[in-house]
Amino acid sequence: MSSVKEIRSVRNACLLLEEVARRQPVGVSDLARGTGIEKSAAHRLAVTLHAAGWLQRTADGRWYLAPGLLAVLRESSATSLVESARPLAEAARDATGETAMLVVPDGNRLVIAAVVESTHTLRVAVPAGSEMPAKSSSALRVIAARLPAEQLPGWRRVDPGLTDKVLRATRERGWGLNDNEVADGTRAVGAALCGADGLPLAALVVVGPSTRFGRDQMPRHGELLARLAAGWDGRRDAGDA
């Protein structure tokens, strides 16, 4: 056991931030009950975190996470996710010979967070950081298939083809497909990377030219991605980030 003593005020500040994140906007009395911190101490912590720019206060005195802190947390979470999932993308590229991508949802759009390119001269090349066409994509299908029903309407406005039948088939299969539906001459398969709560954090996708990536290869590549996603050991850290 470490001999270094914890700083109780710092620990309490962390507890308070976690409680705010779970229940925002939330008043001091509820924060005190939820954390076990004495009410006046919880108030002092909230005021201190507000001065640091980490909390904001509503007109009726309830607390919520400041937008600046949320932006930092999102960036940090995305970086952690990419680093933990990069070995999966490399394994997918090595096993299939095709370009592998990590695709993350950002609002109602999809962003390519990382790319591991195929070594073939003829390959699909896309820049990391670019927006991915979401409609009919294997990435969107596997992400949407794992979302609760109340989160689907926004994505269905992006892609009306996300019917219950399509999502059910994707869940049962364990992977999604795109057969020349996003860009002529390309095929792709994808599998969802889920957090500890079972909700999708990203999609692992393999994409290649249809002259080499035939329909008969889609089940094999899709099942490979599903196995890689199921064995992902970054789900706890990424889900908690």
N, C-alpha and C positions, 0 to 999 in steps of 0.2 A: 504494500500500500504506500502511496506517495506521502512524504512527510510535509509537502507543501500545503499550507492551509488555504482553503478557498476564501474569496472575498465575498461575504454574504450579500452585500449590496449589489454587486455585479450579478451574482446568481439570481437574486430577486428581480433585477431588471430584465434578465433573460426570461424568467417565468412570466413576468408582466407582459413582455412583448409577445410571447407565445399565446397568452390568454387574449390579448387584443386581436391578434391575427385570427384566432378561432371565432371570436364573438363580435367583432367590430360592426358598428360603433357600440361601445360599451362604457358604462359609467363606473366610477371609482368603487362604489359599494359592491357591484357585481365582480369587479376585478379583485377586490379584497377577498370576497367569498370564494372565487374560483382558484385563487393562488394560495390562500392561507396567509397572505401578507396583511399586517395590521393596516386599517384603512388610511390613517394619516401617512404611513410610510408609502403605501401604494400611491397616494396623491402626490407625494414629493417625488417619487420615481417618475410618475407620468409627466409632471411638470419639467423635470430634468431632461427626460427624453424628448419632450416637446422643444425645449431650448436647443437640444442637439440636432433638431430637424428630423427626428425619427418618428414622432407622433404628431398628429394634428387633432384639433378639438372642434366638435360641432357647436352650434349656437346654444344648444341645451346642455353643454358640458360633458358630452361623451367623447371617448377617444377612439381614433382609428389610425392605421399605419399611414405615414406620410408618403405621397407619391414618389418622392426621391428615393426613399428606402426601398419601396417596391421595385423601382427600376434597377437598383443595385442587386436586389435579391434575384430578380429575373435573369439578369446577366450572369450572375454567379451560378445560378441553377443550370442555365444553358451550357456554361463552360464545363461544369461538373458532369452533366449528362453526356456531352460530346466526348470527354476524356474517358469516361467509363464505358461508353459504347463503341469507341473507335476499334478496339480489338475484334468486335463482332463484324464490323464492316470489312475489316481486313481479311477476316476468315471467310466471309461471304465472297469477297472478290477472288481470293485464292482458290476457293472450291468451285466457283462457277466460271471464272475467267472474265466476268463482266463487271462493269462499274457498279460499286455499292455506294449507297447514300444513307445518311441519317436525316430524316425529315421531321421537323417539329411544328406543331400548331402554334400560331401566333394570332390570337383573335379568330377571325374567320378566314384566315389564309394559311398556307403552308410555306415554310421556309426551309431551304436546304442548309442544314447546319454543318454538315461535313461530307466530304466526297473522297472515296478511294477509287481512283480510276483504273479501268482495265488496262492491261499491258498490250492489248491488241492495237494495231495501227488503226483499224476501223473500230471505233468505240463511241459510246455516248459520253460526251464531255460537258459538264455543267459546273458553273462556279459556285463554291460555297458562299453562303450568304444571300443567294438570289431567291426570289419567290418562285415556287413551283406551281404550275397549273394544277389546281386542285380537282376540277371536275373530271370525273371518270378515272381518277388516279388510284392505283393500288394503295398508296399511302393513305388517302382519305378514307377509302373503304375499310381498311383495317382499324384506323383510329375511330371512325364513326361506329363500327361494329362493337366497340368496347365502351362506348359512352352511355350514360343513363339517358332515358327517353327525353327528359326535360332539356338536355343539352343538344338535341338533334335538330331542332327547327332552324337554327342559324346555318348549320352546315347543309341542310336540305335546300335552303335558298341558294347556296353556292352550287349544289349538285342535286337537282330533283330526282336523279336516278338512285339515290340512297333510300330505296324502298325497304320495307320490313323484310321482304323476301331476299333481297340482295344482302342485307346485313346479317340475316340469319344464316344464309349459306356461307358467308365469309367467316362467321364465328365457328360454324361446324367444321369448316375446312381447316381453319387455323391460319390461313393466309389469304391475301387478296391478290387480284390480278388486273392487269391493264393490257389488253390485246390490241395494239395499234389504235387505242381510243384517245390518247392524249396527243401523240405525234405520230404521223404516218411513218412506218418503217421501224418502229420500236415496240418492244414488249417489256413488261416489267411485272415483278411480283414483290409483295411486301408482307411484313409481319409486324405486329404491334409490340412495342416495348412498354410494359406496364409497371407502375409503381407498386409499392407494398399494399396499397388499397385496391389494386386491380384496375385502376383507371389508366388510360393510355397517356404516356409521356411523349412518345415519338413513334416513328415507323422506320424500320430497317428495310431498305428497298434495294433490289438488284435490277438493273436495266441494261438492255443491250439491243443491237440492231436485229430486226426480225429475220434477216438473212442467215444469222448464226444462232439466234435465240429462238428456236422453233417452239411451236405449241406443245410438242411432245416433251419439251424440257421444262415447261412451266410447273407441273406438279413436283418434279424432283427438286427444282430450285426453291419452290414455295415451301416444301416440307423441310428443306435445309434451314431456311430462314426461321420457320416456326420453332425448330429445335434450338437454334441459336438464341432466339428471343426467350424461350422457356428456361434456358440455362443461364440467362444474363445475371451475373452476380452484382451488378450495379443498381438493381432495382430498389434496394433499401436506402442506399445513400442518396440516389437521385430523387426518390420519392420524398425524402425528408429534407431535401435542400431548400 
